Amino acid sequence: MRDLFDDIISEKPVQTKMTELKISSKGGKVLSKSQQTFNKLVKNIEQHNQKLKDEVIKLDLLLELYSKNASQLKKQKAEQNITTAKLIAQSAAEFKFGKKQNEKTQEVIVWLCREAFQEIEPDAETIAFYDSWAMATTYKEEHEEQREMLKENLAEIFKMRYGIDLDFTQFDDTPEGFAKFQETFKDEFEKKKSSDEEFASKKRKSKKYREKETELKQEEVLKLKSIRSIYVSLAKMLHPDTETDAVEKLVKEELMKKVTNAYNEKDLNTLLRLEMEWVTSYTDNLESLAEDKLKIYIAALKQQLDELKTELDVKRHHPRYHDIGDFSWLSLQNGKKYIREIEINLNEEINFLKRDMKKLQKNLSKKTILDQVNELHEAMEMEQDFFDDDIFDQPLPF
Protein backbone atom coordinates (compact mmCIF):
# COMPACT_ATOMS: atom_id res chain seq x y z
CA MET A 1 0.00 0.00 0.00
CA ARG A 2 1.36 3.35 -0.98
CA ASP A 3 1.82 5.96 1.72
CA LEU A 4 0.35 9.44 1.83
CA PHE A 5 2.29 11.96 -0.29
CA ASP A 6 4.19 9.15 -2.10
CA ASP A 7 3.94 10.65 -5.58
CA ILE A 8 4.37 14.36 -4.95
CA ILE A 9 6.96 15.98 -7.16
CA SER A 10 9.41 17.97 -5.09
CA GLU A 11 9.35 21.72 -5.10
CA LYS A 12 12.68 23.43 -5.54
CA PRO A 13 13.95 24.87 -2.26
CA VAL A 14 13.14 28.49 -1.65
CA GLN A 15 16.44 30.30 -1.55
CA THR A 16 16.63 33.77 -0.13
CA LYS A 17 18.92 35.98 -2.15
CA MET A 18 21.11 38.01 0.14
CA THR A 19 23.33 40.81 -1.04
CA GLU A 20 26.82 40.75 0.46
CA LEU A 21 26.36 43.06 3.42
CA LYS A 22 28.71 44.07 6.17
CA ILE A 23 29.23 47.18 8.23
CA SER A 24 32.95 47.85 8.44
CA SER A 25 34.73 49.83 11.13
CA LYS A 26 36.51 52.91 9.84
CA GLY A 27 39.29 54.81 11.53
CA GLY A 28 39.38 52.41 14.46
CA LYS A 29 35.86 53.38 15.45
CA VAL A 30 34.11 50.66 17.46
CA LEU A 31 30.89 49.41 15.91
CA SER A 32 27.71 50.02 17.85
CA LYS A 33 25.73 47.13 19.34
CA SER A 34 23.15 47.42 16.57
CA GLN A 35 25.84 47.39 13.89
CA GLN A 36 27.44 44.29 15.43
CA THR A 37 24.03 42.59 15.61
CA PHE A 38 23.41 43.46 11.97
CA ASN A 39 26.70 41.88 10.87
CA LYS A 40 26.09 38.78 12.98
CA LEU A 41 22.61 38.26 11.54
CA VAL A 42 23.85 38.67 7.97
CA LYS A 43 26.56 36.08 8.60
CA ASN A 44 24.07 33.66 10.18
CA ILE A 45 21.74 34.04 7.22
CA GLU A 46 24.57 33.28 4.81
CA GLN A 47 25.48 30.19 6.84
CA HIS A 48 21.90 28.92 6.99
CA ASN A 49 21.43 29.53 3.27
CA GLN A 50 24.49 27.39 2.66
CA LYS A 51 23.29 24.74 5.12
CA LEU A 52 19.98 24.61 3.30
CA LYS A 53 21.67 24.23 -0.08
CA ASP A 54 24.02 21.54 1.28
CA GLU A 55 21.10 19.68 2.89
CA VAL A 56 19.10 19.62 -0.34
CA ILE A 57 22.16 18.41 -2.29
CA LYS A 58 22.75 15.68 0.28
CA LEU A 59 19.12 14.57 0.33
CA ASP A 60 18.94 14.50 -3.46
CA LEU A 61 22.12 12.43 -3.68
CA LEU A 62 20.86 9.95 -1.09
CA LEU A 63 17.47 9.75 -2.80
CA GLU A 64 19.10 9.17 -6.19
CA LEU A 65 21.33 6.43 -4.77
CA TYR A 66 18.42 4.83 -2.93
CA SER A 67 16.13 4.95 -5.98
CA LYS A 68 18.82 3.53 -8.26
CA ASN A 69 19.56 0.46 -6.14
CA ALA A 70 17.65 -0.13 -2.89
CA SER A 71 14.28 0.99 -4.24
CA GLN A 72 14.48 -1.44 -7.16
CA LEU A 73 15.48 -4.26 -4.83
CA LYS A 74 12.50 -3.49 -2.59
CA LYS A 75 10.17 -3.76 -5.58
CA GLN A 76 11.87 -7.00 -6.61
CA LYS A 77 11.39 -8.39 -3.11
CA ALA A 78 7.74 -7.27 -3.14
CA GLU A 79 7.10 -9.11 -6.40
CA GLN A 80 8.82 -12.16 -4.95
CA ASN A 81 6.59 -11.93 -1.87
CA ILE A 82 3.46 -12.00 -4.04
CA THR A 83 4.76 -14.93 -6.07
CA THR A 84 5.62 -16.85 -2.87
CA ALA A 85 2.22 -16.11 -1.30
CA LYS A 86 0.35 -17.34 -4.38
CA LEU A 87 2.53 -20.46 -4.62
CA ILE A 88 1.89 -21.32 -0.95
CA ALA A 89 -1.85 -20.80 -1.46
CA GLN A 90 -1.85 -22.98 -4.57
CA SER A 91 0.17 -25.72 -2.86
CA ALA A 92 -1.83 -25.58 0.37
CA ALA A 93 -5.05 -26.14 -1.57
CA GLU A 94 -3.83 -29.62 -2.51
CA PHE A 95 -3.44 -30.80 1.08
CA LYS A 96 -5.66 -30.93 4.14
CA PHE A 97 -4.30 -28.89 7.06
CA GLY A 98 -5.42 -28.69 10.65
CA LYS A 99 -7.00 -25.54 12.09
CA LYS A 100 -3.75 -24.19 13.55
CA GLN A 101 -1.85 -24.94 10.35
CA ASN A 102 -4.51 -23.16 8.28
CA GLU A 103 -4.30 -20.12 10.56
CA LYS A 104 -0.53 -19.95 10.17
CA THR A 105 -0.81 -20.30 6.40
CA GLN A 106 -3.37 -17.50 6.26
CA GLU A 107 -1.24 -15.20 8.46
CA VAL A 108 1.85 -15.79 6.32
CA ILE A 109 0.04 -15.16 3.03
CA VAL A 110 -1.57 -11.97 4.35
CA TRP A 111 1.77 -10.79 5.80
CA LEU A 112 3.65 -11.43 2.54
CA CYS A 113 1.05 -9.46 0.61
CA ARG A 114 0.99 -6.54 3.03
CA GLU A 115 4.78 -6.35 2.93
CA ALA A 116 4.62 -6.22 -0.87
CA PHE A 117 1.88 -3.58 -0.94
CA GLN A 118 4.21 -1.17 0.85
CA GLU A 119 6.34 -1.03 -2.31
CA ILE A 120 4.13 -1.84 -5.29
CA GLU A 121 0.57 -1.22 -6.39
CA PRO A 122 -1.22 -4.56 -6.74
CA ASP A 123 -3.26 -5.36 -9.83
CA ALA A 124 -6.92 -6.37 -9.64
CA GLU A 125 -6.08 -10.08 -9.59
CA THR A 126 -3.66 -9.69 -6.67
CA ILE A 127 -6.16 -7.54 -4.74
CA ALA A 128 -8.84 -10.21 -5.22
CA PHE A 129 -6.35 -12.88 -4.07
CA TYR A 130 -5.49 -10.85 -0.97
CA ASP A 131 -9.13 -10.15 -0.11
CA SER A 132 -9.91 -13.86 -0.30
CA TRP A 133 -7.28 -14.59 2.37
CA ALA A 134 -7.60 -11.47 4.55
CA MET A 135 -11.32 -12.22 5.10
CA ALA A 136 -11.93 -9.81 7.99
CA THR A 137 -11.01 -6.78 5.90
CA THR A 138 -10.23 -5.76 2.32
CA TYR A 139 -7.28 -4.17 0.57
CA LYS A 140 -9.26 -0.97 0.00
CA GLU A 141 -10.31 -0.71 3.64
CA GLU A 142 -6.77 -1.30 4.88
CA HIS A 143 -5.39 1.20 2.38
CA GLU A 144 -7.70 3.91 3.70
CA GLU A 145 -6.95 2.93 7.30
CA GLN A 146 -3.21 3.19 6.62
CA ARG A 147 -3.62 6.68 5.18
CA GLU A 148 -5.53 7.79 8.24
CA MET A 149 -2.95 6.26 10.58
CA LEU A 150 -0.16 8.02 8.72
CA LYS A 151 -1.96 11.33 9.08
CA GLU A 152 -2.40 10.71 12.81
CA ASN A 153 1.28 9.82 13.16
CA LEU A 154 2.32 12.97 11.31
CA ALA A 155 0.06 15.05 13.53
CA GLU A 156 1.64 13.47 16.63
CA ILE A 157 5.17 14.12 15.34
CA PHE A 158 4.42 17.79 14.67
CA LYS A 159 2.72 18.08 18.06
CA MET A 160 5.79 16.65 19.83
CA ARG A 161 8.34 18.54 17.75
CA TYR A 162 6.72 21.95 17.37
CA GLY A 163 3.85 21.99 19.86
CA ILE A 164 1.40 22.57 17.02
CA ASP A 165 -1.93 20.79 16.49
CA LEU A 166 -2.43 20.15 12.78
CA ASP A 167 -5.44 18.43 11.25
CA PHE A 168 -3.84 16.38 8.48
CA THR A 169 -7.25 15.18 7.28
CA GLN A 170 -7.66 18.52 5.51
CA PHE A 171 -4.60 17.87 3.31
CA ASP A 172 -4.54 15.51 0.33
CA ASP A 173 -1.60 13.85 -1.39
CA THR A 174 -1.23 16.34 -4.23
CA PRO A 175 1.25 19.16 -4.82
CA GLU A 176 -1.57 21.59 -4.03
CA GLY A 177 -2.30 19.70 -0.82
CA PHE A 178 1.30 19.92 0.30
CA ALA A 179 1.43 23.63 -0.58
CA LYS A 180 -1.65 24.14 1.59
CA PHE A 181 0.04 22.17 4.39
CA GLN A 182 3.17 24.35 4.17
CA GLU A 183 1.11 27.53 4.38
CA THR A 184 -0.97 26.21 7.29
CA PHE A 185 2.12 25.04 9.16
CA LYS A 186 3.78 28.44 8.72
CA ASP A 187 0.68 30.25 10.02
CA GLU A 188 0.31 27.93 13.02
CA PHE A 189 4.02 28.17 13.77
CA GLU A 190 3.80 31.97 13.87
CA LYS A 191 0.69 31.81 16.08
CA LYS A 192 2.47 29.45 18.48
CA LYS A 193 5.48 31.72 18.57
CA SER A 194 3.33 34.77 19.31
CA SER A 195 1.39 32.86 21.96
CA ASP A 196 4.60 31.73 23.66
CA GLU A 197 5.92 35.28 23.65
CA GLU A 198 2.65 36.58 25.10
CA PHE A 199 2.70 33.91 27.80
CA ALA A 200 6.30 34.76 28.64
CA SER A 201 5.46 38.45 28.85
CA LYS A 202 2.71 37.76 31.41
CA LYS A 203 5.09 35.73 33.56
CA ARG A 204 7.99 38.16 33.43
CA LYS A 205 6.71 41.63 34.14
CA SER A 206 9.93 42.90 35.65
CA LYS A 207 10.94 46.50 35.05
CA LYS A 208 13.60 45.42 32.57
CA TYR A 209 11.15 43.23 30.70
CA ARG A 210 8.51 45.98 30.58
CA GLU A 211 11.12 48.32 29.12
CA LYS A 212 11.97 45.72 26.50
CA GLU A 213 8.29 45.23 25.73
CA THR A 214 7.82 48.97 25.27
CA GLU A 215 10.82 49.08 22.98
CA LEU A 216 9.41 46.28 20.85
CA LYS A 217 6.06 48.06 20.57
CA GLN A 218 7.83 51.24 19.49
CA GLU A 219 9.73 49.26 16.88
CA GLU A 220 6.46 47.80 15.60
CA VAL A 221 4.96 51.29 15.23
CA LEU A 222 8.10 52.37 13.41
CA LYS A 223 7.80 49.41 11.05
CA LEU A 224 4.24 50.30 10.13
CA LYS A 225 5.21 53.90 9.45
CA SER A 226 8.12 52.72 7.33
CA ILE A 227 6.08 50.77 4.79
CA ARG A 228 5.04 53.79 2.77
CA SER A 229 8.33 55.65 3.17
CA ILE A 230 10.32 52.64 1.92
CA TYR A 231 7.93 52.17 -0.99
CA VAL A 232 8.19 55.83 -2.00
CA SER A 233 11.98 55.72 -1.71
CA LEU A 234 12.31 52.59 -3.84
CA ALA A 235 9.75 53.81 -6.36
CA LYS A 236 11.85 56.91 -6.98
CA MET A 237 15.04 54.90 -7.48
CA LEU A 238 13.55 52.01 -9.44
CA HIS A 239 10.94 53.67 -11.64
CA PRO A 240 11.62 52.37 -15.18
CA ASP A 241 10.82 55.75 -16.78
CA THR A 242 13.95 57.22 -15.21
CA GLU A 243 16.21 54.67 -16.92
CA THR A 244 17.58 55.13 -20.45
CA ASP A 245 19.54 51.87 -20.69
CA ALA A 246 17.27 49.16 -22.16
CA VAL A 247 18.71 46.31 -20.07
CA GLU A 248 18.61 48.26 -16.81
CA LYS A 249 15.09 49.37 -17.65
CA LEU A 250 13.92 45.75 -17.78
CA VAL A 251 15.69 45.02 -14.49
CA LYS A 252 13.98 47.95 -12.82
CA GLU A 253 10.60 46.95 -14.24
CA GLU A 254 10.86 43.51 -12.62
CA LEU A 255 12.07 44.96 -9.32
CA MET A 256 9.31 47.56 -9.35
CA LYS A 257 6.70 44.81 -9.76
CA LYS A 258 8.06 43.11 -6.63
CA VAL A 259 8.10 46.40 -4.72
CA THR A 260 4.52 47.27 -5.70
CA ASN A 261 3.28 43.80 -4.85
CA ALA A 262 5.01 43.90 -1.42
CA TYR A 263 3.56 47.34 -0.71
CA ASN A 264 0.02 46.27 -1.67
CA GLU A 265 0.31 43.30 0.68
CA LYS A 266 1.85 45.43 3.45
CA ASP A 267 4.83 43.07 3.34
CA LEU A 268 7.44 45.09 5.20
CA ASN A 269 9.95 42.26 5.33
CA THR A 270 10.12 41.95 1.53
CA LEU A 271 10.31 45.72 1.12
CA LEU A 272 13.24 45.84 3.52
CA ARG A 273 15.04 43.04 1.68
CA LEU A 274 14.58 44.80 -1.65
CA GLU A 275 15.76 48.05 -0.13
CA MET A 276 18.85 46.42 1.39
CA GLU A 277 19.75 44.74 -1.89
CA TRP A 278 19.40 47.97 -3.86
CA VAL A 279 20.39 50.78 -1.50
CA THR A 280 23.33 49.01 0.08
CA SER A 281 25.10 47.97 -3.11
CA TYR A 282 28.16 49.65 -1.66
CA THR A 283 29.06 48.94 1.96
CA ASP A 284 29.87 52.62 2.53
CA ASN A 285 26.16 53.29 2.69
CA LEU A 286 25.73 51.01 5.68
CA GLU A 287 27.91 52.91 8.13
CA SER A 288 25.73 55.99 7.81
CA LEU A 289 22.46 54.21 8.57
CA ALA A 290 20.52 55.80 11.41
CA GLU A 291 19.85 53.65 14.47
CA ASP A 292 16.09 53.54 13.89
CA LYS A 293 16.57 52.37 10.30
CA LEU A 294 19.18 49.85 11.41
CA LYS A 295 16.74 48.43 13.97
CA ILE A 296 14.16 47.91 11.23
CA TYR A 297 16.76 46.07 9.13
CA ILE A 298 17.68 43.93 12.13
CA ALA A 299 14.03 42.99 12.70
CA ALA A 300 13.71 41.97 9.05
CA LEU A 301 16.92 39.94 9.21
CA LYS A 302 15.74 38.13 12.35
CA GLN A 303 12.52 37.15 10.62
CA GLN A 304 14.47 36.00 7.59
CA LEU A 305 16.75 33.89 9.78
CA ASP A 306 13.78 32.31 11.59
CA GLU A 307 12.24 31.38 8.24
CA LEU A 308 15.47 29.75 7.09
CA LYS A 309 15.81 27.79 10.34
CA THR A 310 12.25 26.52 10.02
CA GLU A 311 12.75 25.58 6.36
CA LEU A 312 15.95 23.73 7.19
CA ASP A 313 14.23 21.95 10.08
CA VAL A 314 11.31 20.64 8.01
CA LYS A 315 13.18 19.99 4.77
CA ARG A 316 13.82 16.33 5.63
CA HIS A 317 10.06 15.82 6.10
CA HIS A 318 9.26 16.88 2.54
CA PRO A 319 7.25 14.14 0.77
CA ARG A 320 9.95 13.94 -1.91
CA TYR A 321 12.27 12.39 0.68
CA HIS A 322 9.71 10.03 2.20
CA ASP A 323 11.59 6.91 1.06
CA ILE A 324 14.78 8.00 2.84
CA GLY A 325 13.06 9.55 5.83
CA ASP A 326 14.39 6.94 8.26
CA PHE A 327 17.99 8.01 7.64
CA SER A 328 17.70 11.49 6.11
CA TRP A 329 19.30 12.99 9.23
CA LEU A 330 22.56 11.08 8.62
CA SER A 331 25.57 12.63 6.93
CA LEU A 332 26.09 11.87 3.24
CA GLN A 333 28.82 9.35 4.00
CA ASN A 334 26.83 7.53 6.70
CA GLY A 335 23.70 7.70 4.55
CA LYS A 336 25.53 5.90 1.74
CA LYS A 337 26.69 3.21 4.18
CA TYR A 338 23.12 2.80 5.44
CA ILE A 339 21.79 2.36 1.90
CA ARG A 340 24.50 -0.21 1.21
CA GLU A 341 23.41 -2.17 4.30
CA ILE A 342 19.80 -2.03 3.08
CA GLU A 343 20.91 -3.43 -0.29
CA ILE A 344 22.83 -6.28 1.34
CA ASN A 345 19.86 -7.23 3.54
CA LEU A 346 17.41 -7.03 0.63
CA ASN A 347 19.57 -9.26 -1.56
CA GLU A 348 19.75 -11.82 1.24
CA GLU A 349 15.96 -11.73 1.71
CA ILE A 350 15.31 -12.05 -2.04
CA ASN A 351 17.68 -15.00 -2.30
CA PHE A 352 15.98 -16.56 0.72
CA LEU A 353 12.56 -16.30 -0.93
CA LYS A 354 13.83 -17.59 -4.30
CA ARG A 355 15.53 -20.54 -2.64
CA ASP A 356 12.40 -21.58 -0.78
CA MET A 357 10.21 -21.10 -3.84
CA LYS A 358 12.46 -23.45 -5.81
CA LYS A 359 12.24 -25.91 -2.91
CA LEU A 360 8.45 -25.84 -3.09
CA GLN A 361 8.40 -26.21 -6.86
CA LYS A 362 10.90 -29.07 -6.81
CA ASN A 363 9.46 -31.09 -3.94
CA LEU A 364 5.77 -30.37 -3.50
CA SER A 365 4.68 -32.16 -0.34
CA LYS A 366 2.67 -31.36 2.75
CA LYS A 367 5.81 -31.35 4.90
CA THR A 368 7.67 -29.01 2.53
CA ILE A 369 4.80 -26.52 2.55
CA LEU A 370 4.41 -26.63 6.32
CA ASP A 371 8.15 -26.19 6.85
CA GLN A 372 8.08 -23.17 4.54
CA VAL A 373 5.04 -21.70 6.28
CA ASN A 374 6.58 -22.21 9.74
CA GLU A 375 9.85 -20.62 8.66
CA LEU A 376 8.10 -17.57 7.22
CA HIS A 377 5.81 -17.35 10.25
CA GLU A 378 8.85 -17.17 12.54
CA ALA A 379 10.31 -14.40 10.38
CA MET A 380 6.99 -12.55 10.58
CA GLU A 381 6.89 -12.80 14.38
CA MET A 382 10.51 -11.67 14.69
CA GLU A 383 9.74 -8.61 12.58
CA GLN A 384 6.64 -7.79 14.61
CA ASP A 385 8.53 -8.19 17.90
CA PHE A 386 11.28 -5.87 16.64
CA PHE A 387 8.72 -3.30 15.56
CA ASP A 388 6.80 -3.44 18.85
CA ASP A 389 9.81 -3.46 21.19
CA ASP A 390 12.34 -1.30 19.40
CA ILE A 391 10.95 1.17 16.92
CA PHE A 392 8.89 3.29 19.30
CA ASP A 393 11.71 3.40 21.83
CA GLN A 394 14.00 5.15 19.37
CA PRO A 395 14.40 8.95 19.58
CA LEU A 396 13.04 11.00 16.73
CA PRO A 397 15.77 11.67 14.15
CA PHE A 398 15.65 15.44 14.48
N, C-alpha and C positions, 0 to 999 in steps of 0.2 A: 504494500500500500504506500502510495506516495505521500510525503509529508506536506503540510501547509507551506506555501511559498516556494515549492520545489523548482518551479519553472520560470521564476521571475528573472528577467534579464537585468543585469547589474546596471545601476546608474554610475556614471563617472563621478569620482569624488569631487566635492565642491572645494575648490582651492581659492583661498583668499589672497588676491594679489596685494603685495605690500611693497611700497616704494622703499628703497634703502633710506632709512631715517636714523639720524643720530645727532644729538646735541653735543657739540664739542666745546671743551673749555678753552677759552682764549686768554692769553696774557696771564696764565696762572690763576685765573679766577675760578673759585670753587663753584661747582654747579649747585643749584638750589635743590631742595628735596624733590620738588615737582619735576625738575629736569632729570634728576637721577631716576625717578620712578618712570618717567617717559621712556628713557633709554632702556631700562630693564624690561618694560613691557614689550617694546619693539623687538628686543632680543628673544624674549620668550615666545613671541608670536612666530618669529622666524624659525625657532627650534621646533615648535609644534607643527608648523607647516611642513617642515622636513620630516618629522616623525610620521605625520599623516601620509606623506608621499611614500616613505620607506615602508610603512605598514601595508599600504595598498599593493606595492610592488611585491612584498613578501607573500601576502595572501594570494595574489594572482599566480605567483610562481608555484606555491604549494598546491593551489587548486588545479593548475595545469598538469603538474606532476601526478597528482592524485587521479585526475580524470583520464590521463594517458595510460596509467597502469592499474592502480588499485580499483578504480571504478569499473573498469572492464572485467577485472577478475571477480568483483562482487556480482556483476550481472551473469557471468559465466557460472558462478556458484549457485546463483538463484535458479538458473535454468536447469542445473544439475539437480537441485532440490526438487523441482517439479517433476523431472523425469523419474527420480528415485521414488517420490511419493506415489506416482501413478503405477510404477512397476510393483511396489509393495501392495498396492490396492488390487492390482490385477492378479498377483500371485496369491494373495490372501483369500481371494474369492474361490480358489480351487481347493482350499482346505477348510476343515471345520475347526474353529478355535473355541476355547472356553471363554467365559464372560470376561475374566481379567485380561486374557490375551487380546480379546477384541478391543477392550478399552485402551490398552497400550498401543495397539495398531492405530486406532483412531487418533489418539493423542499425537503420535509421531507424524502421521500424515498431515494433520492440521498444523502442527508446528513447522514442518518442512515448508508447507505452503505459505504460512504467515511470514517465515523468514524470507522467502523468495519475493513476496509482495512488497517488502521494504525497498527492493531494488528495481523490480520490473513491473510493468502493468500487465496483468493477466488478460488473456483473450477470453472470449465468451465460454469456450469449452472448458478452460481451466477454472473459471469462476463457478460454472455448473458443477464441476468435479469437487471443488472445495466445499460448496454449499451442501452437497450430498453427504459429506463427511463431518462438517461442522455441526450440522443438525440444529443446535440450539440458537444459532444466529446465522447471518448471511454475510457474504463479502461486503455488500453495500452498506449494511448496518455497521459492521466493524470499521469500515473506511470512514464513515461519518463520525463514529465514536472516537476514532483515533485523531481526527481533525479537532474535535472538541477538546480532547485531552491535551493536545499540543497547545491549543490556545490557552487552556488553564495553566499549563506549565509555564508558558511564556509570561502570563500575567503574574504568576508567583515569583518568577525570576526578577521581573522588573519591580515588583513590590519589595523584594528583599534587597535588590541592588540600589534602587533609586528612591524607594519609599513612595512610589506612585502607583495608584490603582488605575489600570487600563482595562477597558472592556474589549478584548480581542475579537469578540463575536461581531463587532461592527466593521472589521477589516476582512477583505477577501484576498485570495491569493492571485492578485493581478498587480501589474506595475502601479496602477492607479490606487489600488488598495494599500500598497506599501507607502506610496507618497502621502496618502491620507494618514497612515500610521505615524510617519515621520513628523508631519505637521502637528498631529495631536500630542505626540510625545514631547515635542518642543514646547508647546503651550502648557502642558501639565507640569513639565520640568520648571518652567518659569514661575508658574503659580506656586509650586512647592517651595521654590527658592524664596519667593516673596513672603510666603506664609512663615517659613522658618525665620526669616529676618524680622518679621513682625513679632513673632513669638519671643525671639531673643531680645527685642527692644522692650517688651513688657517686663521681662525678667531683670533687665539690667538698666535701671533708670538712674544710674549714678550721674553725678554732675558731668563727668568727662563724657559719658555716653550720650547725655542729652545735648551736649555741645556738638558732638559728632553728628547726631541726628539732625540738629539744626543746620549744620554745614551741608549735609547731604540734601536737605530740602532746598536750601539756597542754590545748590548746584543744579537741582532739577528745574527750578524756576529759570535759571540761567540757560539751561539747555533748550527749554521751550521758547525762550526769547530769541535764541540763536538760530532757530530753523529758518526764519525768513531772512535774517541778515546774511547767513551763509549762502542761501539760495541767490539772493540779489548779488552778492559778491562773485559767486561762480558764474552767474548769468552774464555779468559784465565781461568777465575774462574769457568765457567760452562761447559767446554768441557767434555763430558761424558768419554772420554778416560783417563782422569786423576782421575776418581773415581773407587775405587775397590769394594765398597759396592753396591750390586745389586739394592737395593731399591733406594739409593741415585742416582745411575746411571740413573735409569728411570726418576727420578725427574728432573735431569739435562738435560736429553734428551728433555723432554717436554719444559723446560724453554728455552733451546737453540733454539728450533724451533720458539718460540715466538720472541726471540732476533733477529734471522736471518730474520724472516718475517718483523719485525719492521725496521730493517736496510735496507732491500731491498726497502721498501716503504718510506724510509727517514722519518720515524715516530719518531721524537725525543721525543715526549711526552711519548709514550709507552716505549721507551728505558730508559727514566729517571725513570719511575715508576718501571720498572723491576730492575734497578740499586738501587733505594732506598730500595726496598723490600729485595734485596739480601745483598748489601753492609752494610746497616745500621741495620743489625739484632741486634746489640748491640748499645745502645744509646751513648756509649763512642765515637763511630766513628763520631758522628755528630758534636761534639764540635770542632773537628779539621778540619772541612771542610773549604776550602778557600772561600773567599768572592765571587770570580767569579763563583765557582761551586755552591755555595749557591744561587746565583742569578738565575742560570739556574734551580735549583730545585724549586725556588719560582715561576718562570714563568710557569713551568709545573703544579705546584699546582694550580695556578690561573686559568689555562685553565681547569683543572680537576673540579674545583669548579664551573666555568661557565657552564660546561656541565651538572653537577648535578642540578644546579638551573634551567636550561632550561628543563631538563627531568622532574623535579618535577612540573614545571609550566604547561607542556603540558600533564602530565599523565592523568588528569581528562578528556581530550579530546580524549583519546584512544577509538577506536570503541567498544572495549569490554564493556566500561561503558556508552555506548550510552543511554541505557534505564534509567539510573539514572543520566544522565547529568544535569538535571534541579536542582538537589540538591546535587551533588557530592562534592560541596564546603563546605557543612555543616559538623559539627563534627559527630562522630559516634552516639552519644546520640541523637542529634537533627535530624540526618538522619533517625534513627529508628522511632522517633516520626512522622516525615514527612510521612514515608511509612505507618505507622498506620493510619494516617489521609486519605491517599489515599485509603486504604482498606475500611475504614468506608464509604467514599463517593461512592466508587464503589459498595459496597453492597447495599447502598440506591438506586443507579441508576438501578441496576439489579432488585431489588424488585419492583421498579417503573415500569419498562418495563414489568415484569412478571404480575403484577397486571393489567395493562392496556390490555395486551394480553388476559388474562382470561376474562376481561370485553367484549372485542370484540367477543371472541368465545362464550360467554354465551348469549349476547344480540346483535346479528348482526342486526343493523339498520343504516339508513343513518345518523341519529343524533349521534349515538354512534361513528361512523367512523369520522364524522366531528369534534366532540369534541376531539377525540384522535389526529387527525391531527393538530387541532388548538393548543392543549396543547404542542405537540412536536415542532410545529413551533415556539412557544414562547420560548421554551427551546433552540432551534437552534439560534434564534435571540439574546438571552441573552448571549450565548456562543460567538457568533461573535462580539457582542459589547464589551465583556470583552477582547477578543483577540485584537481588534482594538484599544481600549482605554487604555489598561493597560500593555499588554505584552511588547510592544516596548518602554514603558516609564521606564521599569525596568533597573537598571544597570546590566552590565555583571557580572556574578558570579565569577570573578577572578580579 
